[in-house]
């Protein structure tokens, strides 16, 4: 290989693809191709195709390139060496000098291009084949861009259609919701009327019982008063003279003495609330028992969900939080706001108490709690008679069937506390609204054993299941 060929090969390795002159301040892109820094920036600006390699047209993730100082030094050496070789040659070869430009060959394309000698103001003049090649490259990119634009336009049109469809679907869903709730409102209104009619009917029955008993008692009192008057009159006379009258008075008084005045027992059905439990379960709160507050006779389960009366006193510290005389334990949760609901399984116990109290409720002694300190429901069964009592103040009502599972609801902000019969989804009692200023806590008492008939535990139910 001749010296000229070697020089040409060296020149090609040290030549910028854009200006076709030796590198000046060369930089190398991510794809491994090198260009003069000024040429690369000018190419991006003129062709309006930033972030792509001018040689391989690879799209670059970021406009990132590294200065290549070694390549710059090699290009400077090559330029100097070329000048010295050309000066030493008398004849001009295929690389004859031209005043303003240098002729070079592109081996890959077989095309000729000319570049000015001054790099700072150089312009590259491409042959027709080279220009056509670049136009084809640009056309390919243009076609790809147009395809991308068409795809984006199609998606945009689809998204605009979806906007309209989304609005229509939302409008339809709203109409369905309104329609369904209207039906529910109508259904609940009918249920409300049925419950009110049932209560009116029971009120009439109870009033009739009371009036009939009132009439009977009035007649009984009149008969007793009349008999009392006759006996008093007889007692004023000589018994020996009116023996027959005395004997007659005694005979007439016998039926009256056998009569026992009794008060009438009235009953009201528990108010069944349709959908009650489903609504309340939205406010389910996981309740556990606070062992530090439990009376020493109470035994708590390991999961702190159940409490029973143990029968013997445990060796526990008499800390200030612990109830000493009352068979009571508090829930570990403290409420200062929000809405909360939990359920307690009372089973077949003959006596129990559940509810809500102030966190500051007295733990020592067994005195009645002041009004406003305790809101509880008490179940009591004596023989076949079952009654529910609320405190405070203490008031009770007879019920036909025992309650086996009690729901407790608290709305702190509205000052609302209510108890529910979970089994038949009915309201047991709702306290009048009050204003809560202190922290509140759940309260539980399994009460004392009643000759072995009240030994079952109280259990806080888990509302995570659908029990």
C-alpha positions as CSV (number, residue, x, y, z in Angstrom):
1,X,0.0,0.0,0.0
2,X,1.4,3.4,-1.0
3,X,2.1,6.2,1.3
4,X,-0.8,8.1,-0.2
5,X,-3.2,5.3,0.5
6,X,-2.0,5.1,4.0
7,X,-2.5,8.8,4.4
8,X,-6.0,8.6,3.0
9,X,-7.0,5.8,5.3
10,X,-5.6,7.8,8.3
11,X,-7.4,10.9,7.1
12,X,-10.8,9.0,6.8
13,X,-10.4,7.8,10.4
14,X,-9.7,11.3,11.6
15,X,-12.4,13.0,9.5
16,X,-15.8,14.3,10.8
17,X,-18.8,12.7,9.0
18,X,-20.5,16.1,8.7
19,X,-17.8,18.6,7.6
20,X,-15.5,15.9,6.0
21,X,-12.5,17.6,7.6
22,X,-10.2,16.7,10.4
23,X,-11.9,16.7,13.8
24,X,-12.0,19.9,15.8
25,X,-13.0,19.5,19.4
26,X,-14.4,16.1,18.7
27,X,-17.2,14.5,20.8
28,X,-18.5,10.9,20.8
29,X,-22.2,10.0,21.1
30,X,-23.8,7.1,22.9
31,X,-23.8,5.0,19.7
32,X,-20.0,5.4,19.3
33,X,-19.8,7.8,16.4
34,X,-17.7,11.0,16.7
35,X,-18.2,14.5,15.3
36,X,-16.9,18.0,15.7
37,X,-18.8,19.6,18.5
38,X,-19.8,22.6,16.3
39,X,-20.9,20.3,13.5
40,X,-23.1,18.1,15.7
41,X,-24.9,21.0,17.2
42,X,-25.3,22.7,13.8
43,X,-26.7,19.4,12.3
44,X,-29.3,19.1,15.0
45,X,-30.3,22.7,14.5
46,X,-30.5,22.7,10.7
47,X,-32.3,19.3,10.3
48,X,-34.5,19.9,13.3
49,X,-33.9,16.3,14.4
50,X,-32.4,16.5,17.9
51,X,-31.4,13.5,19.9
52,X,-30.4,11.4,16.7
53,X,-27.0,10.4,15.4
54,X,-26.3,12.1,12.0
55,X,-24.4,9.0,10.8
56,X,-26.5,6.0,11.9
57,X,-29.7,8.0,12.6
58,X,-30.1,6.1,15.9
59,X,-32.5,8.0,18.3
60,X,-30.6,9.0,21.5
61,X,-32.4,8.8,24.8
62,X,-30.8,12.1,25.9
63,X,-28.6,14.7,24.1
64,X,-25.6,13.2,25.7
65,X,-22.0,13.1,24.3
66,X,-18.5,12.9,25.7
67,X,-15.5,15.0,24.7
68,X,-12.9,12.9,22.9
69,X,-9.6,14.8,23.6
70,X,-7.4,11.9,22.4
71,X,-9.2,11.8,19.0
72,X,-8.7,15.6,18.8
73,X,-5.0,15.3,19.3
74,X,-4.7,12.5,16.7
75,X,-6.6,14.6,14.2
76,X,-4.2,17.5,14.8
77,X,-1.2,15.2,14.3
78,X,-2.8,13.8,11.1
79,X,-3.4,17.3,9.7
80,X,0.2,18.3,10.3
81,X,1.5,15.0,8.9
82,X,-0.6,15.4,5.7
83,X,0.8,18.9,5.2
84,X,4.4,17.7,5.5
85,X,3.8,14.8,3.0
86,X,2.1,17.1,0.5
87,X,5.0,19.6,0.7
88,X,7.6,16.9,0.1
89,X,5.9,15.6,-3.0
90,X,6.6,17.5,-6.3
91,X,3.8,16.0,-8.2
92,X,0.2,16.4,-7.4
93,X,-1.8,13.2,-7.3
94,X,-5.4,12.5,-7.1
95,X,-5.5,14.7,-4.0
96,X,-4.5,17.9,-5.9
97,X,-4.8,21.0,-3.9
98,X,-7.4,23.5,-4.5
99,X,-7.4,27.1,-3.3
100,X,-10.6,27.0,-1.4
101,X,-11.6,23.4,-1.0
102,X,-10.3,19.8,-0.7
103,X,-11.6,16.9,-2.7
104,X,-12.2,13.7,-0.8
105,X,-13.6,10.3,-1.5
106,X,-16.4,8.4,0.4
107,X,-15.5,4.7,0.1
108,X,-18.8,3.5,1.4
109,X,-21.0,5.5,-0.9
110,X,-18.6,5.9,-3.9
111,X,-19.5,9.6,-3.9
112,X,-17.4,12.8,-4.0
113,X,-17.8,15.7,-1.6
114,X,-15.9,19.0,-1.2
115,X,-15.2,20.8,2.0
116,X,-13.7,24.3,2.6
117,X,-10.4,24.5,4.4
118,X,-11.6,26.9,7.1
119,X,-13.4,24.9,9.7
120,X,-15.0,27.8,11.4
121,X,-16.9,28.9,8.3
122,X,-16.9,25.6,6.4
123,X,-19.8,24.3,4.4
124,X,-20.2,20.8,3.2
125,X,-21.1,20.3,-0.5
126,X,-22.5,16.8,-1.0
127,X,-22.6,14.9,-4.3
128,X,-26.0,14.2,-5.8
129,X,-25.8,10.5,-4.7
130,X,-25.0,11.6,-1.1
131,X,-27.7,14.1,-1.1
132,X,-30.2,11.5,-2.4
133,X,-29.1,9.1,0.3
134,X,-29.7,11.7,3.0
135,X,-33.0,12.6,1.5
136,X,-34.0,8.9,1.6
137,X,-33.0,8.8,5.3
138,X,-35.0,11.9,6.0
139,X,-38.0,10.5,4.1
140,X,-37.9,7.3,6.2
141,X,-38.0,9.4,9.4
142,X,-40.7,11.6,7.9
143,X,-42.8,8.5,7.2
144,X,-42.3,7.2,10.7
145,X,-43.2,10.5,12.2
146,X,-46.3,10.7,10.1
147,X,-47.3,7.2,11.1
148,X,-46.8,8.2,14.8
149,X,-48.8,11.3,14.3
150,X,-51.6,9.3,12.7
151,X,-51.6,6.8,15.6
152,X,-51.7,9.6,18.1
153,X,-54.5,11.3,16.2
154,X,-56.5,8.0,16.2
155,X,-56.0,7.6,19.9
156,X,-56.9,11.3,20.5
157,X,-60.1,10.8,18.5
158,X,-60.9,7.7,20.5
159,X,-60.2,9.4,23.8
160,X,-62.5,12.3,22.9
161,X,-65.2,9.7,22.1
162,X,-64.5,8.0,25.5
163,X,-64.9,11.4,27.2
164,X,-68.5,11.6,25.8
165,X,-69.1,7.9,26.6
166,X,-67.8,8.3,30.1
167,X,-70.1,11.2,30.8
168,X,-73.1,9.2,29.4
169,X,-72.2,6.2,31.5
170,X,-71.9,8.3,34.6
171,X,-75.2,10.0,33.9
172,X,-76.8,6.6,33.4
173,X,-75.3,5.2,36.6
174,X,-76.5,8.3,38.5
175,X,-80.0,7.7,37.2
176,X,-79.9,4.1,38.2
177,X,-78.7,5.0,41.7
178,X,-81.4,7.6,42.1
179,X,-84.0,5.1,40.8
180,X,-82.8,2.3,43.1
181,X,-82.7,4.6,46.2
182,X,-86.2,5.9,45.3
183,X,-87.4,2.3,45.4
184,X,-85.5,1.8,48.7
185,X,-87.0,5.0,50.1
186,X,-90.4,3.8,49.1
187,X,-89.8,0.4,50.6
188,X,-88.4,1.9,53.8
189,X,-91.4,4.3,54.0
190,X,-93.8,1.3,53.7
191,X,-91.8,-0.5,56.4
192,X,-91.9,2.6,58.6
193,X,-95.7,2.8,58.2
194,X,-96.1,-1.0,59.0
195,X,-94.0,-0.5,62.1
196,X,-96.0,2.5,63.2
197,X,-99.3,0.6,62.5
198,X,-98.0,-2.3,64.6
199,X,-97.2,0.0,67.5
200,X,-100.6,1.7,67.2
201,X,-102.3,-1.7,67.4
202,X,-100.2,-2.7,70.4
203,X,-100.9,0.6,72.0
204,X,-104.7,0.1,71.6
205,X,-104.4,-3.5,73.0
206,X,-102.3,-2.2,76.0
207,X,-104.8,0.7,76.6
208,X,-107.7,-1.8,76.6
209,X,-105.9,-4.0,79.1
210,X,-105.2,-1.0,81.3
211,X,-108.8,0.3,81.1
212,X,-110.4,-3.1,81.7
213,X,-108.1,-3.6,84.7
214,X,-108.9,-0.1,85.9
215,X,-112.7,-0.9,85.7
216,X,-112.1,-4.2,87.5
217,X,-110.0,-2.7,90.3
218,X,-112.6,0.1,90.7
219,X,-115.4,-2.5,91.2
220,X,-113.2,-4.4,93.5
221,X,-112.5,-1.3,95.6
222,X,-116.3,-0.5,95.8
223,X,-117.1,-4.0,96.9
224,X,-114.3,-3.9,99.5
225,X,-115.5,-0.5,100.7
226,X,-119.1,-1.7,101.0
227,X,-118.0,-4.8,102.9
228,X,-115.8,-2.8,105.2
229,X,-118.7,-0.5,106.0
230,X,-121.0,-3.4,106.8
231,X,-118.5,-5.1,109.0
232,X,-117.7,-1.8,110.8
233,X,-121.5,-1.4,111.4
234,X,-121.8,-4.9,112.7
235,X,-118.8,-4.5,115.0
236,X,-120.6,-1.5,116.6
237,X,-123.6,-3.7,117.6
238,X,-123.6,-6.5,120.1
239,X,-122.3,-9.6,118.4
240,X,-124.6,-11.9,120.5
241,X,-127.6,-10.0,119.3
242,X,-126.7,-10.0,115.6
243,X,-124.9,-13.3,115.2
244,X,-126.7,-14.0,111.9
245,X,-125.5,-10.7,110.5
246,X,-121.9,-11.4,111.5
247,X,-122.0,-14.8,109.9
248,X,-123.5,-13.4,106.7
249,X,-120.8,-10.7,106.6
250,X,-118.1,-13.2,106.9
251,X,-119.5,-15.4,104.1
252,X,-119.8,-12.4,101.8
253,X,-116.2,-11.2,102.6
254,X,-114.6,-14.5,101.6
255,X,-114.7,-14.0,97.8
256,X,-113.4,-10.5,98.3
257,X,-110.5,-11.7,100.4
258,X,-109.6,-14.2,97.7
259,X,-109.3,-11.5,95.1
260,X,-105.7,-10.3,94.6
261,X,-105.3,-6.9,92.9
262,X,-102.8,-7.0,90.1
263,X,-101.2,-4.5,87.8
264,X,-101.5,-5.1,84.1
265,X,-98.4,-6.1,82.2
266,X,-98.0,-4.3,78.9
267,X,-95.6,-5.2,76.1
268,X,-94.3,-3.4,73.0
269,X,-92.7,-5.1,70.0
270,X,-89.1,-4.2,69.5
271,X,-88.8,-1.8,66.6
272,X,-87.6,-3.7,63.6
273,X,-85.3,-1.6,61.4
274,X,-84.9,-2.9,57.8
275,X,-81.2,-2.9,56.7
276,X,-80.1,-1.8,60.2
277,X,-77.1,-4.1,60.5
278,X,-75.8,-3.5,57.1
279,X,-75.7,0.2,57.7
280,X,-74.2,-0.1,61.2
281,X,-71.5,-2.5,60.1
282,X,-69.9,0.3,58.1
283,X,-68.8,1.7,61.4
284,X,-67.5,-1.5,62.8
285,X,-64.8,-1.0,65.4
286,X,-62.6,-3.8,66.7
287,X,-63.1,-3.9,70.5
288,X,-60.8,-5.7,73.0
289,X,-60.9,-5.8,76.8
290,X,-58.6,-3.9,79.1
291,X,-57.1,-6.4,81.5
292,X,-55.9,-3.6,83.8
293,X,-59.5,-2.6,84.5
294,X,-61.0,-6.0,85.1
295,X,-62.3,-7.0,88.6
296,X,-60.1,-9.6,90.2
297,X,-62.9,-12.2,90.0
298,X,-63.2,-11.8,86.3
299,X,-61.4,-14.1,83.9
300,X,-60.5,-12.8,80.4
301,X,-59.7,-14.9,77.3
302,X,-56.2,-14.8,75.8
303,X,-57.5,-12.8,72.8
304,X,-59.1,-10.3,75.2
305,X,-62.5,-10.8,73.5
306,X,-64.4,-12.7,76.2
307,X,-65.0,-12.3,80.0
308,X,-66.6,-14.5,82.6
309,X,-67.0,-14.6,86.4
310,X,-64.3,-16.9,87.7
311,X,-65.7,-17.6,91.2
312,X,-62.4,-17.0,93.1
313,X,-60.3,-13.9,93.5
314,X,-57.1,-13.7,91.4
315,X,-53.9,-12.3,92.8
316,X,-53.9,-9.0,90.8
317,X,-52.6,-5.6,91.8
318,X,-55.2,-3.2,93.1
319,X,-54.2,-0.5,90.6
320,X,-56.4,2.7,90.3
321,X,-57.8,1.6,87.0
322,X,-59.2,-1.7,88.3
323,X,-62.9,-2.2,89.5
324,X,-62.7,-3.5,93.0
325,X,-66.3,-4.4,93.9
326,X,-68.2,-4.3,90.6
327,X,-67.9,-7.3,88.3
328,X,-66.9,-5.0,85.5
329,X,-64.2,-4.6,82.8
330,X,-63.7,-1.7,80.3
331,X,-62.8,-1.9,76.6
332,X,-59.3,-1.0,75.7
333,X,-60.5,1.5,73.0
334,X,-61.0,5.2,74.0
335,X,-63.4,7.3,71.9
336,X,-63.1,11.1,71.5
337,X,-64.9,11.3,68.2
338,X,-66.3,9.5,65.2
339,X,-69.0,6.7,64.8
340,X,-68.4,3.3,66.2
341,X,-70.4,0.0,66.3
342,X,-69.7,-3.4,67.9
343,X,-71.7,-6.5,68.9
344,X,-71.6,-8.5,72.1
345,X,-72.8,-12.1,72.3
346,X,-74.7,-12.5,75.6
347,X,-75.8,-16.1,74.9
348,X,-78.3,-17.5,77.3
349,X,-77.1,-15.6,80.3
350,X,-79.8,-14.7,82.9
351,X,-78.1,-11.4,83.8
352,X,-75.6,-9.2,81.9
353,X,-74.7,-5.5,81.3
354,X,-73.0,-3.9,78.3
355,X,-72.7,-0.2,77.3
356,X,-70.6,2.9,77.2
357,X,-69.2,5.0,80.0
358,X,-67.0,7.9,80.6
359,X,-63.3,7.1,80.9
360,X,-63.3,8.8,84.2
361,X,-66.1,6.6,85.6
362,X,-65.4,5.5,89.3
363,X,-63.7,2.2,89.6
364,X,-63.9,1.8,93.3
365,X,-66.9,0.9,95.4
366,X,-70.3,-0.2,94.0
367,X,-72.3,2.9,94.2
368,X,-74.8,3.9,91.5
369,X,-73.1,5.9,88.7
370,X,-74.1,9.6,88.4
371,X,-76.3,10.4,85.4
372,X,-74.2,10.9,82.3
373,X,-71.4,8.7,83.5
374,X,-72.9,5.4,82.3
375,X,-75.1,4.5,79.3
376,X,-75.8,0.7,79.6
377,X,-78.2,-2.0,78.8
378,X,-79.0,-4.7,81.3
379,X,-80.6,-8.0,80.5
380,X,-82.5,-9.8,83.4
381,X,-84.3,-13.1,83.4
382,X,-86.3,-14.2,86.4
383,X,-88.2,-17.5,85.8
384,X,-90.0,-17.1,82.5
385,X,-90.0,-13.3,82.8
386,X,-87.4,-11.5,80.7
387,X,-86.8,-7.8,80.8
388,X,-84.4,-5.2,79.6
389,X,-83.3,-2.2,81.6
390,X,-81.3,0.9,80.7
391,X,-79.4,3.3,82.9
392,X,-79.2,6.0,83.9
393,X,-81.8,6.8,85.0
394,X,-82.9,3.2,85.4
395,X,-86.0,2.2,83.4
396,X,-87.1,-1.1,82.1
397,X,-89.4,-2.9,79.6
398,X,-90.7,-6.5,79.3
399,X,-89.9,-8.3,76.1
400,X,-91.3,-11.5,74.7
401,X,-88.1,-13.2,73.8
402,X,-84.6,-13.0,75.3
403,X,-81.9,-11.1,73.5
404,X,-78.8,-13.2,72.6
405,X,-76.7,-10.7,70.7
406,X,-76.5,-6.9,71.4
407,X,-75.3,-4.2,69.0
408,X,-73.9,-1.0,70.5
409,X,-73.6,2.2,68.4
410,X,-72.0,5.5,69.3
411,X,-72.0,8.7,67.3
412,X,-69.7,11.0,69.4
413,X,-70.3,14.2,67.5
414,X,-74.1,13.8,67.5
415,X,-74.2,12.6,71.2
416,X,-76.1,9.5,70.1
417,X,-76.0,6.0,71.9
418,X,-78.3,3.2,70.9
419,X,-78.7,-0.6,71.5
420,X,-79.9,-3.1,69.0
421,X,-81.1,-6.6,68.9
422,X,-78.8,-8.1,66.3
423,X,-80.9,-11.3,65.9
424,X,-84.0,-9.7,64.6
425,X,-82.4,-6.3,63.6
426,X,-84.5,-4.2,65.9
427,X,-83.9,-1.2,68.0
428,X,-83.9,-1.9,71.7
429,X,-83.3,1.6,73.1
430,X,-81.9,4.9,71.9
431,X,-80.8,7.5,74.5
432,X,-81.8,11.1,74.1
433,X,-79.0,13.1,72.4
434,X,-76.4,14.4,74.8
435,X,-73.2,16.4,74.5
436,X,-70.0,14.5,75.1
437,X,-67.1,16.4,76.5
438,X,-65.0,13.6,77.8
439,X,-63.4,10.4,76.4
440,X,-65.8,7.4,76.3
441,X,-65.1,3.6,76.6
442,X,-67.0,0.4,76.2
443,X,-68.1,-1.3,79.4
444,X,-69.0,-5.0,80.1
445,X,-70.2,-7.0,83.0
446,X,-71.0,-10.7,83.0
447,X,-72.7,-10.1,86.4
448,X,-72.6,-12.7,89.3
449,X,-73.6,-16.3,89.0
450,X,-77.2,-17.0,89.8
451,X,-77.2,-20.4,91.5
452,X,-75.1,-21.7,88.6
453,X,-77.4,-20.4,85.8
454,X,-75.3,-17.3,84.8
455,X,-71.9,-18.7,84.3
456,X,-71.6,-18.2,80.5
457,X,-69.2,-15.5,79.3
458,X,-69.8,-12.2,77.5
459,X,-68.0,-12.3,74.1
460,X,-67.2,-9.3,71.8
461,X,-68.0,-10.5,68.3
462,X,-65.6,-10.2,65.4
463,X,-67.4,-8.2,62.6
464,X,-64.8,-9.1,60.0
465,X,-66.9,-12.2,59.2
466,X,-70.5,-12.2,58.1
467,X,-71.7,-13.8,61.4
